[in-house]
Amino acid sequence: MGLQTRHWDRLGNGGLTFTELGFGTAPLGNLYKAISDNDARATLDAAWEGGVRYFDTAPLYGLGLSETRLNPFLRDKPRDSYILSSKIGRLIEYCTPEHRAGIGKWFDVPQRRENFDYTYDGVMRSFEHSFSRLGVNRIDILYVHDLCAFSHGSKAASDMRVEEFFGGRGYDAMISLRDQKVIKAIGGGVNEWEVCQTLAERGDFDMFLLAGRYTLLEQKALDSFLPLCEARGIGIITGGPYNSGILATGAKPGSFYNYDPAPQDIIDRVNAIEDVCTDHGVRMVDAAFQFPLLHPAHVAVIPGGQGVAEMKGNLRAAQADVPKALWADLKAAGLMREDAPT
């Protein structure tokens, strides 16, 4: 059984065909630990051999390392055989060692700092830099990256960056690239659905890559954001479907939820979800992967994978058979919203 695909064509321009399992390449930027070029390539090769044809990257990931690692991997692949997305919002610039960004987060990466820039010029420069690092002749989707309070420290700071994006004409730059058919789709890659809703209400966006906000543990995006996307034909990609790992590993000591050690209420909820999954003979990680795809706006799920074993685990989850009765029992137990599509 191969990977399922979903076609998106909001604009009538032929659209894009996604594999339901995509590859989020932040781990290839040496996120939390360094991996060798050979191990990074082996993980990418395992994804390709498993049928994965959607690859998402960003200048931030490894301060350029993720994009440069994709370069030799993609070089001999027919360009129409895969979808590639990258992001704008940061310019990755040379700096002195003590000013290197992400110390303690990105390991063995280039000596660079990040400079937030959501203006017209910043978008165009970032896009050109990504082209150079990736070595491709086309990027399919361009996301505005991290306009959220999570990234900027407060809602006020987030709101200021949103104003910079629209007022500084970064949005106009993205629209221009789409109008010129340089890219097929524009979107936002964000950690908060509320910011995505603001963008969708103020601009003409095609898709959103939403990290960890529509998962087995979180469904508040059903209130207003996901119905808006359905109404407008906006595609959704779920990043972080395991909420930083706890839905993949189970609530073990030291489990992480949203990048931090999991609080007790989350641990209790995950244990309860896992009990229901066990009753149905289903791995919780399989249910966690499949859940977002039950929503009609979704086109793909992109968990990270830092090694071949993780990639094979994601491939298994993408092809698992999850019975409908499982979803019904989660709802009956109050562990899933009643209005979540199943």
N, C-alpha and C positions, 0 to 999 in steps of 0.2 A: 504494500500500500504506500503510495507516494504522498507528498504534501498536497493538501488542498490549496486552491487559489481563489482569489476574489478580485473581480474587476471593478475599478472605479473610473467613472467618466462624468464628472460633474459639468465640465465645460464643453462637452461634445468635440473634443480634440483628439479622440482616439483613446484617451485615458491611459491608465496604468494597470497592469495585472500583478497583484501581490501574491506571494506565497504567504499562507496564514502564519507561518513561522518566519520571522525576519531575524536579522543578526544586529544587535546593538553593540557597537564596537568600542564603547568606553573601556572595557577591560583590556583591549589591545593597546590602550594608551598607558599600560602599567598602573592601573588603578589599584591602590592599596598594596600591590606587590609587583616586582619586576618579573616579566617573563621574557624568554629569549625570542629573537626573530624566528627561529625554527619552530618554537612552540606556538607562536602566534600564527605562523603560516599553516601549521598542522591543524589548528582549530578552524581556520578559514577553509582549508581543504575538506575537512570533515563536514562542515556546513554545506559546501557546494555539492559534495558527493551525496549528501542526504536530501538534496533538492532545494535548499534555501536559495532564493533569488532576490531577496531584498536586504540591502546593507545600509545601515544608518551610521553616520559618523558626525564629527564636529571638530572645529579647530581646537576647542578646549581639551578634548580627550588626549591626554599625554602631551599637551601643548604642541600639537602637530603630529605627534608620533602615530596616532591611530590612522590619520590620513596617509602618512608616508608608508605605513605597513600595508595599507590596502593597495597602494600603487603597483608593486610587482605582482600581487595576486590577481588584480583585475586586468593586467596588461594584455594577456592572451585570451581573455574571454570576449566573445562577440558582444558588442555594446548593447544590442537589443535583447540580450538574454537575461538581463538583470535590471533591477531598480536601485538607484543610488540617491541617498539624501545626505545633505550636510546643512550647516547652520551658519547664521550670521549674528552679530551682536558683540563679538569680542575681536579685537585685533591682537594677534599673538606676536610680540615684539622682543627683540634681543635685549638682554639686560645683564647687569653684573650678578655674580653668583648669589649675593645676599638678598637680591630682590626677586629671585626666581619664584614663580607662582606655585602654589600647591605643594609646598614642602610637607611631607608626611601624608600626602594623598596620592600624588603621582611620583613614581620612583624611576630613577635612571632615564630621565626625559631631557629634551633639549633645554638649554639655559635661556628661558623665555619668561616674560611676564604677560599678563592679560590686561588689556585696556578696553573697558566697555565702550562701545561706540555704535549707537543705533541710528546714526545719521545717514543721509544719502551716500556721502563719500565713504563712510565706514562700511556700509553694506557692499558697495562695489569693490572696495579694496579687499575686504574679507573674502568675497566670492572669487576674486582673481587669485588670492593666495591659496584658497582651497583647490582651485584648478591646478595650480602649480604643484602642490603637494601630492594630489591624487593622480595627476598625469593622464586624466581621461579627457574625452572630447565632449562630454555632456554630463551634467548633474540634473537629475530628474525633478527633485523636490528640494526647495530651500525653506528652512524653518527659521523664524526669528527665535533666538535661544534665550531662555532664562529671564523672562521679563517679570518673574514672580518675586514675592516677598521672601520666599525661601532663599533665593540667590542674592537679593539686594539688602536683606536685613530687616525690612519693615514694609508695611503696605504703602506708606508715604513714599518711600524710596522706589518701590515698584511702580507706583502711579507716575512718579517723575520720569522714569525710564519709558513708560508707555507714551507719555506726552512727547518725549524726545523722539521716539520712533515715528509718531505721526507728524509732529511739528517739525522735526528735523529731516523729514522726507525719506526716512529709511523705508517706510511703507511704500512710498512712490517708487523707490528704486526696485523693490521686489515686484511691484505691479508691472513696471517697465520691462524687467527681465522676462516676466511671463508673457506680456503682450508681444515681445519680440520673438517669442517661442524659444528663448535660450533655455528656459526651464518649463516644465509642464505644470507644476503646481507650487503654490506657496502656502505656508502654514506657520504654526507655532510649536515649538518644542519646550514644554513648560511643566513644572511640578504641581501647578494648582489649576483646577478647572475654572475657578472664578476669573482668572486672567484670560483664559481661552475664551470665556463668554464675552468679556469686555472686547477682545479683539474681533470676535465674530460679529458683535453688534456695531463696531465702528468701521470695519473693513470687509473686503470681499476675499475671504480665506477659503482654501480648498480642503485642508486637512489639519488635524492637530495630533501631535505626538504627546500624549499625556502620560506622565510617569506616576504609576502607583495610585491613581485616583479613581479607577473603576476596576475593582478587584473583589475577590471573595470577602475581603475585610472592609471595603469601602464602596458605597454605592450612592453617595450624596449627589453625584453628578447627574443622577436621574431627575433631580428636582426641576432643573430648568435648562442646563447646558446640553445634555444629550438629546432632549426633544428638539431644541433649536437646530442641532446638527442634522437630525433626521429631516426636519422641515426644509433645510437648505441643501441637502445632498452632500454635506461635509463628511469626509471620511475620518475615522478615528483609528490611530495606532496606539495600543497600550504598551508603554514601556514599564519595566519594573512590575510585572504581574505577580511577583512573589513578595511584594512589599519589603524589599531589601533582603529577602532570603527566608523569612520565617515560614512562608507558605510552601517553601520547597523542602526545608529541613525539618519542619515541625518545631514546636516550642521547646527547644533544647536549651540548656544553660548557655548563656551568652548569645542567644538568638537576637538578630537585629530586625528592627521594624523602622522603616523610613530613616535609615542611616544611623539610628541610635539603638542602644540596648532596649529590648522590648519591655514595656510596662506590664504590670500584672494583669490588667483587664484584657490586654491583647493576648497575652499568654493563655488566659482562661478561654477566650473566644476561639483561638486557634486549636486548642485541645478539643473543644466541643465540635468544631468543624471536622477535625481529623477523625473523631469517633464516628460521625455520620458517614464519612468516606469509607472508613474501615468496614462498617456494616454492609456497604455495597461492594466491597472488594475492590475499591478504587484508591489509587495513590492520591493523596491530597494535592501533590504537585501537578498531577494530570488535570484534576478538577480546576485548580487555580489557573492553569494555562487556558483551558477550554472556556471558562466562564465569560471573559470579555467578548469572545467571538459569538456568543449567543445574542449579543446586541446588534441590531441590523446596521448601525452606522459603522461598525468596526470592519477594518480590512486586514489587519495583521496584529500580531503580538510579538514584541521583540525583547525577550529576556537577554541578559548579558551572558557571555560564555567565555571564561578565561582559559579553558582547556578543552581537550578533546572529549574527556569524560562528561563535562558539563554540557557540551554541545550534543553529544549522543543522548543525554538525559532530556534535553529540550526537544530533540527529534522524536523521542519516545512519547513525551507529553503531548506533542502536536498531533500524534497519530492515535492517541488513546481513545477508547470507546467509553464514554461516560453515560450511564443510563439516566433517562429523564427523571426517574424516581428519586435519584439522589438530590436533584434540585428541589423537588417537591418536599422532601424530608428536611432539607435545610430551611426552607421557608416555614414549614410546620413547627420547627424548633426555634423560630425567631432568629435564625442565624443569617438570613438573607432577606432583603426587602421583597415584599409581596409583588411589587410592580417591576422587578427585574425580569427582563425577557428570558424565557428558558425554552 
